[in-house]
């Protein structure tokens, strides 16, 4: 038995605190977990479930984007970059879109300097209105600004009133836009 040094109440061996006064009961023997004899333990087993190893996905290279301006029938192949800006050139304000639609009467047609962005990630292509004044439309549906929408392989995109036919992944036989 162990006697409480504070209130002298008797407790069984191994009791840590006095039930009467709550004082810690010191023991002469240190308490620790005793290991079982190894012959009483079951042998460890390897996990029985199968572990699937995932190969890291390689980032797909961006594809070229081909744009045909419908009212002039001019075709432009944009470079294979992860992000492309569509709008009007304004060097005074440092705006250099990958596709300058100012030469296509962009100002009269309601194209903003920074109008829309085409992004490519994980093999998928998206279009996003970047806060344009007159809106971006994908196949007749107005896009919510700053929300990326999946861009099909072939689609009609309208920036303001300027209509474009956009094709993803083919770029032969057309004018190349300069990389900015």
Backbone torsions as a table, in degrees:
resi	resn	phi	psi	omega
1	UNK	NA	155.1	178.5
2	UNK	-114.7	135.6	178.3
3	UNK	-101.7	133.3	178.4
4	UNK	-68.9	127.3	-179.2
5	UNK	-69.8	-14.1	-176.9
6	UNK	-95.7	-51.6	-174.2
7	UNK	-112.9	-2.8	177.7
8	UNK	67.8	16.4	175.8
9	UNK	-73.1	143.6	-178.8
10	UNK	-91.5	136.4	179.7
11	UNK	-133.1	158.1	178.6
12	UNK	-70.4	157.1	176.2
13	UNK	-59.3	140.3	179.5
14	UNK	92.9	-9.4	177.6
15	UNK	-72.7	131.1	-175.6
16	UNK	-91.4	-33.6	-177.2
17	UNK	-129.6	146.1	177.5
18	UNK	-70.3	130.5	-179.7
19	UNK	-76.2	-16.1	-179.0
20	UNK	-86.6	-50.0	-174.5
21	UNK	-118.3	-8.3	176.9
22	UNK	81.7	7.6	-179.4
23	UNK	-74.5	144.6	176.2
24	UNK	-65.8	131.8	-178.3
25	UNK	-97.8	106.8	179.1
26	UNK	-69.0	143.8	176.7
27	UNK	-121.4	151.6	178.4
28	UNK	-76.3	-24.6	-178.8
29	UNK	-101.6	129.9	177.3
30	UNK	-72.9	137.2	179.8
31	UNK	-88.8	129.1	176.6
32	UNK	-152.2	162.1	177.9
33	UNK	-78.0	124.5	179.5
34	UNK	-86.4	134.0	178.3
35	UNK	-71.9	144.4	175.2
36	UNK	-72.7	153.9	171.9
37	UNK	-64.0	140.2	-174.3
38	UNK	-63.2	-23.8	-180.0
39	UNK	-73.7	-13.2	178.8
40	UNK	-91.4	-11.6	-177.1
41	UNK	-95.3	144.5	174.7
42	UNK	-73.3	147.2	178.9
43	UNK	-67.3	140.5	178.6
44	UNK	-65.0	143.9	179.1
45	UNK	-115.4	148.5	174.8
46	UNK	-73.1	157.4	178.3
47	UNK	-60.6	137.6	-177.4
48	UNK	-91.6	-12.7	179.9
49	UNK	-81.2	153.5	179.4
50	UNK	-85.7	139.0	179.4
51	UNK	-105.9	122.7	180.0
52	UNK	-91.4	124.0	177.7
53	UNK	-91.6	126.4	-179.2
54	UNK	-95.5	129.9	175.1
55	UNK	-79.0	138.5	178.6
56	UNK	-62.9	135.2	179.8
57	UNK	-73.3	131.4	176.6
58	UNK	-84.1	138.3	178.0
59	UNK	-68.0	126.8	178.6
60	UNK	-75.1	143.8	178.0
61	UNK	-67.9	140.9	177.9
62	UNK	-61.7	151.9	179.0
63	UNK	-99.8	157.7	175.1
64	UNK	-72.0	154.5	178.7
65	UNK	-120.8	122.6	179.5
66	UNK	-102.3	129.2	-177.6
67	UNK	-122.9	129.6	172.9
68	UNK	-114.5	120.7	178.0
69	UNK	-80.3	117.9	-168.2
70	UNK	-68.6	-35.3	-176.1
71	UNK	-80.1	-15.9	175.8
72	UNK	-114.7	-11.9	-177.6
73	UNK	63.8	14.4	176.6
74	UNK	-74.2	137.7	177.9
75	UNK	-114.3	139.0	-179.6
76	UNK	-133.2	136.0	173.8
77	UNK	-102.1	119.9	178.8
78	UNK	-86.2	148.8	-177.4
79	UNK	-64.1	155.5	178.8
80	UNK	-78.6	84.0	-179.8
81	UNK	-121.9	154.9	179.1
82	UNK	-66.7	-21.9	-179.6
83	UNK	-143.3	131.9	179.8
84	UNK	-128.3	134.1	178.2
85	UNK	-102.7	133.2	176.3
86	UNK	-112.3	135.8	180.0
87	UNK	168.7	-148.6	179.9
88	UNK	-118.7	139.0	178.3
89	UNK	-65.6	133.9	174.7
90	UNK	-147.7	83.4	-177.0
91	UNK	-63.6	-26.6	179.3
92	UNK	-60.6	-37.6	-179.1
93	UNK	-101.5	8.7	177.4
94	UNK	71.2	33.5	179.7
95	UNK	-109.4	115.1	-177.0
96	UNK	-128.6	82.6	-178.9
97	UNK	-68.6	153.6	176.3
98	UNK	-67.4	-32.0	174.3
99	UNK	-121.1	107.9	179.4
100	UNK	-87.0	110.7	-179.3
101	UNK	-96.9	7.7	175.0
102	UNK	-63.6	-34.5	179.5
103	UNK	-72.2	-10.2	179.4
104	UNK	-104.6	31.4	-175.1
105	UNK	60.1	36.1	-178.2
106	UNK	-57.6	-40.4	-179.8
107	UNK	-62.6	-48.0	179.0
108	UNK	-65.3	-29.8	-177.3
109	UNK	-87.0	-0.5	175.6
110	UNK	86.4	23.6	178.2
111	UNK	-85.0	128.0	177.3
112	UNK	-77.7	160.9	177.3
113	UNK	-61.0	-47.5	170.7
114	UNK	-110.6	100.3	-171.7
115	UNK	-104.1	-55.3	-175.9
116	UNK	-145.3	160.5	179.9
117	UNK	-131.5	135.6	173.2
118	UNK	-107.8	123.3	179.7
119	UNK	-120.2	150.5	177.5
120	UNK	-128.9	124.9	175.2
121	UNK	-150.5	141.2	-179.6
122	UNK	52.4	37.8	177.0
123	UNK	78.2	3.4	179.9
124	UNK	-113.2	150.9	-177.6
125	UNK	-115.4	135.7	-178.4
126	UNK	-129.4	153.8	172.3
127	UNK	-124.5	145.9	-175.4
128	UNK	-145.1	132.4	172.0
129	UNK	-77.4	129.6	-176.5
130	UNK	-103.8	44.4	176.2
131	UNK	83.1	33.5	-178.9
132	UNK	-67.7	157.8	-179.3
133	UNK	-73.4	-35.4	-172.8
134	UNK	-113.1	7.7	171.9
135	UNK	85.7	158.5	175.6
136	UNK	-122.2	137.1	-177.9
137	UNK	-122.9	136.8	176.0
138	UNK	-117.4	113.9	-178.0
139	UNK	50.0	43.4	175.3
140	UNK	87.8	-7.4	-179.0
141	UNK	-103.1	127.3	179.6
142	UNK	-69.9	135.7	-179.8
143	UNK	-89.5	142.9	172.8
144	UNK	-74.1	128.5	-178.4
145	UNK	-57.3	143.4	176.7
146	UNK	64.4	20.0	176.4
147	UNK	-119.6	114.7	-178.3
148	UNK	-69.9	136.1	177.4
149	UNK	-117.4	140.7	176.4
150	UNK	-60.7	134.0	-179.7
151	UNK	-103.9	114.0	179.4
152	UNK	-62.8	165.1	179.9
153	UNK	-55.5	-37.4	176.1
154	UNK	-132.9	131.3	-179.0
155	UNK	-159.8	163.9	173.7
156	UNK	-104.1	126.1	178.6
157	UNK	-116.8	135.9	178.1
158	UNK	-121.8	124.6	177.1
159	UNK	-109.6	110.8	-171.8
160	UNK	64.1	-117.1	175.2
161	UNK	-108.7	4.7	-178.7
162	UNK	-88.9	117.5	-177.7
163	UNK	-95.3	136.6	-179.8
164	UNK	-128.5	146.7	170.4
165	UNK	-105.3	120.8	-174.8
166	UNK	-111.6	130.1	176.5
167	UNK	-124.3	132.5	-179.5
168	UNK	-99.3	129.6	168.5
169	UNK	97.5	-4.0	176.2
170	UNK	-126.2	136.9	-175.3
171	UNK	-144.8	19.8	-176.8
172	UNK	-87.9	146.0	172.4
173	UNK	74.5	27.5	178.6
174	UNK	-136.3	170.3	179.2
175	UNK	-67.9	136.0	178.9
176	UNK	-92.2	132.1	174.0
177	UNK	-81.6	147.4	179.9
178	UNK	-76.8	146.1	-179.7
179	UNK	-80.3	132.3	179.2
180	UNK	-113.9	NA	NA
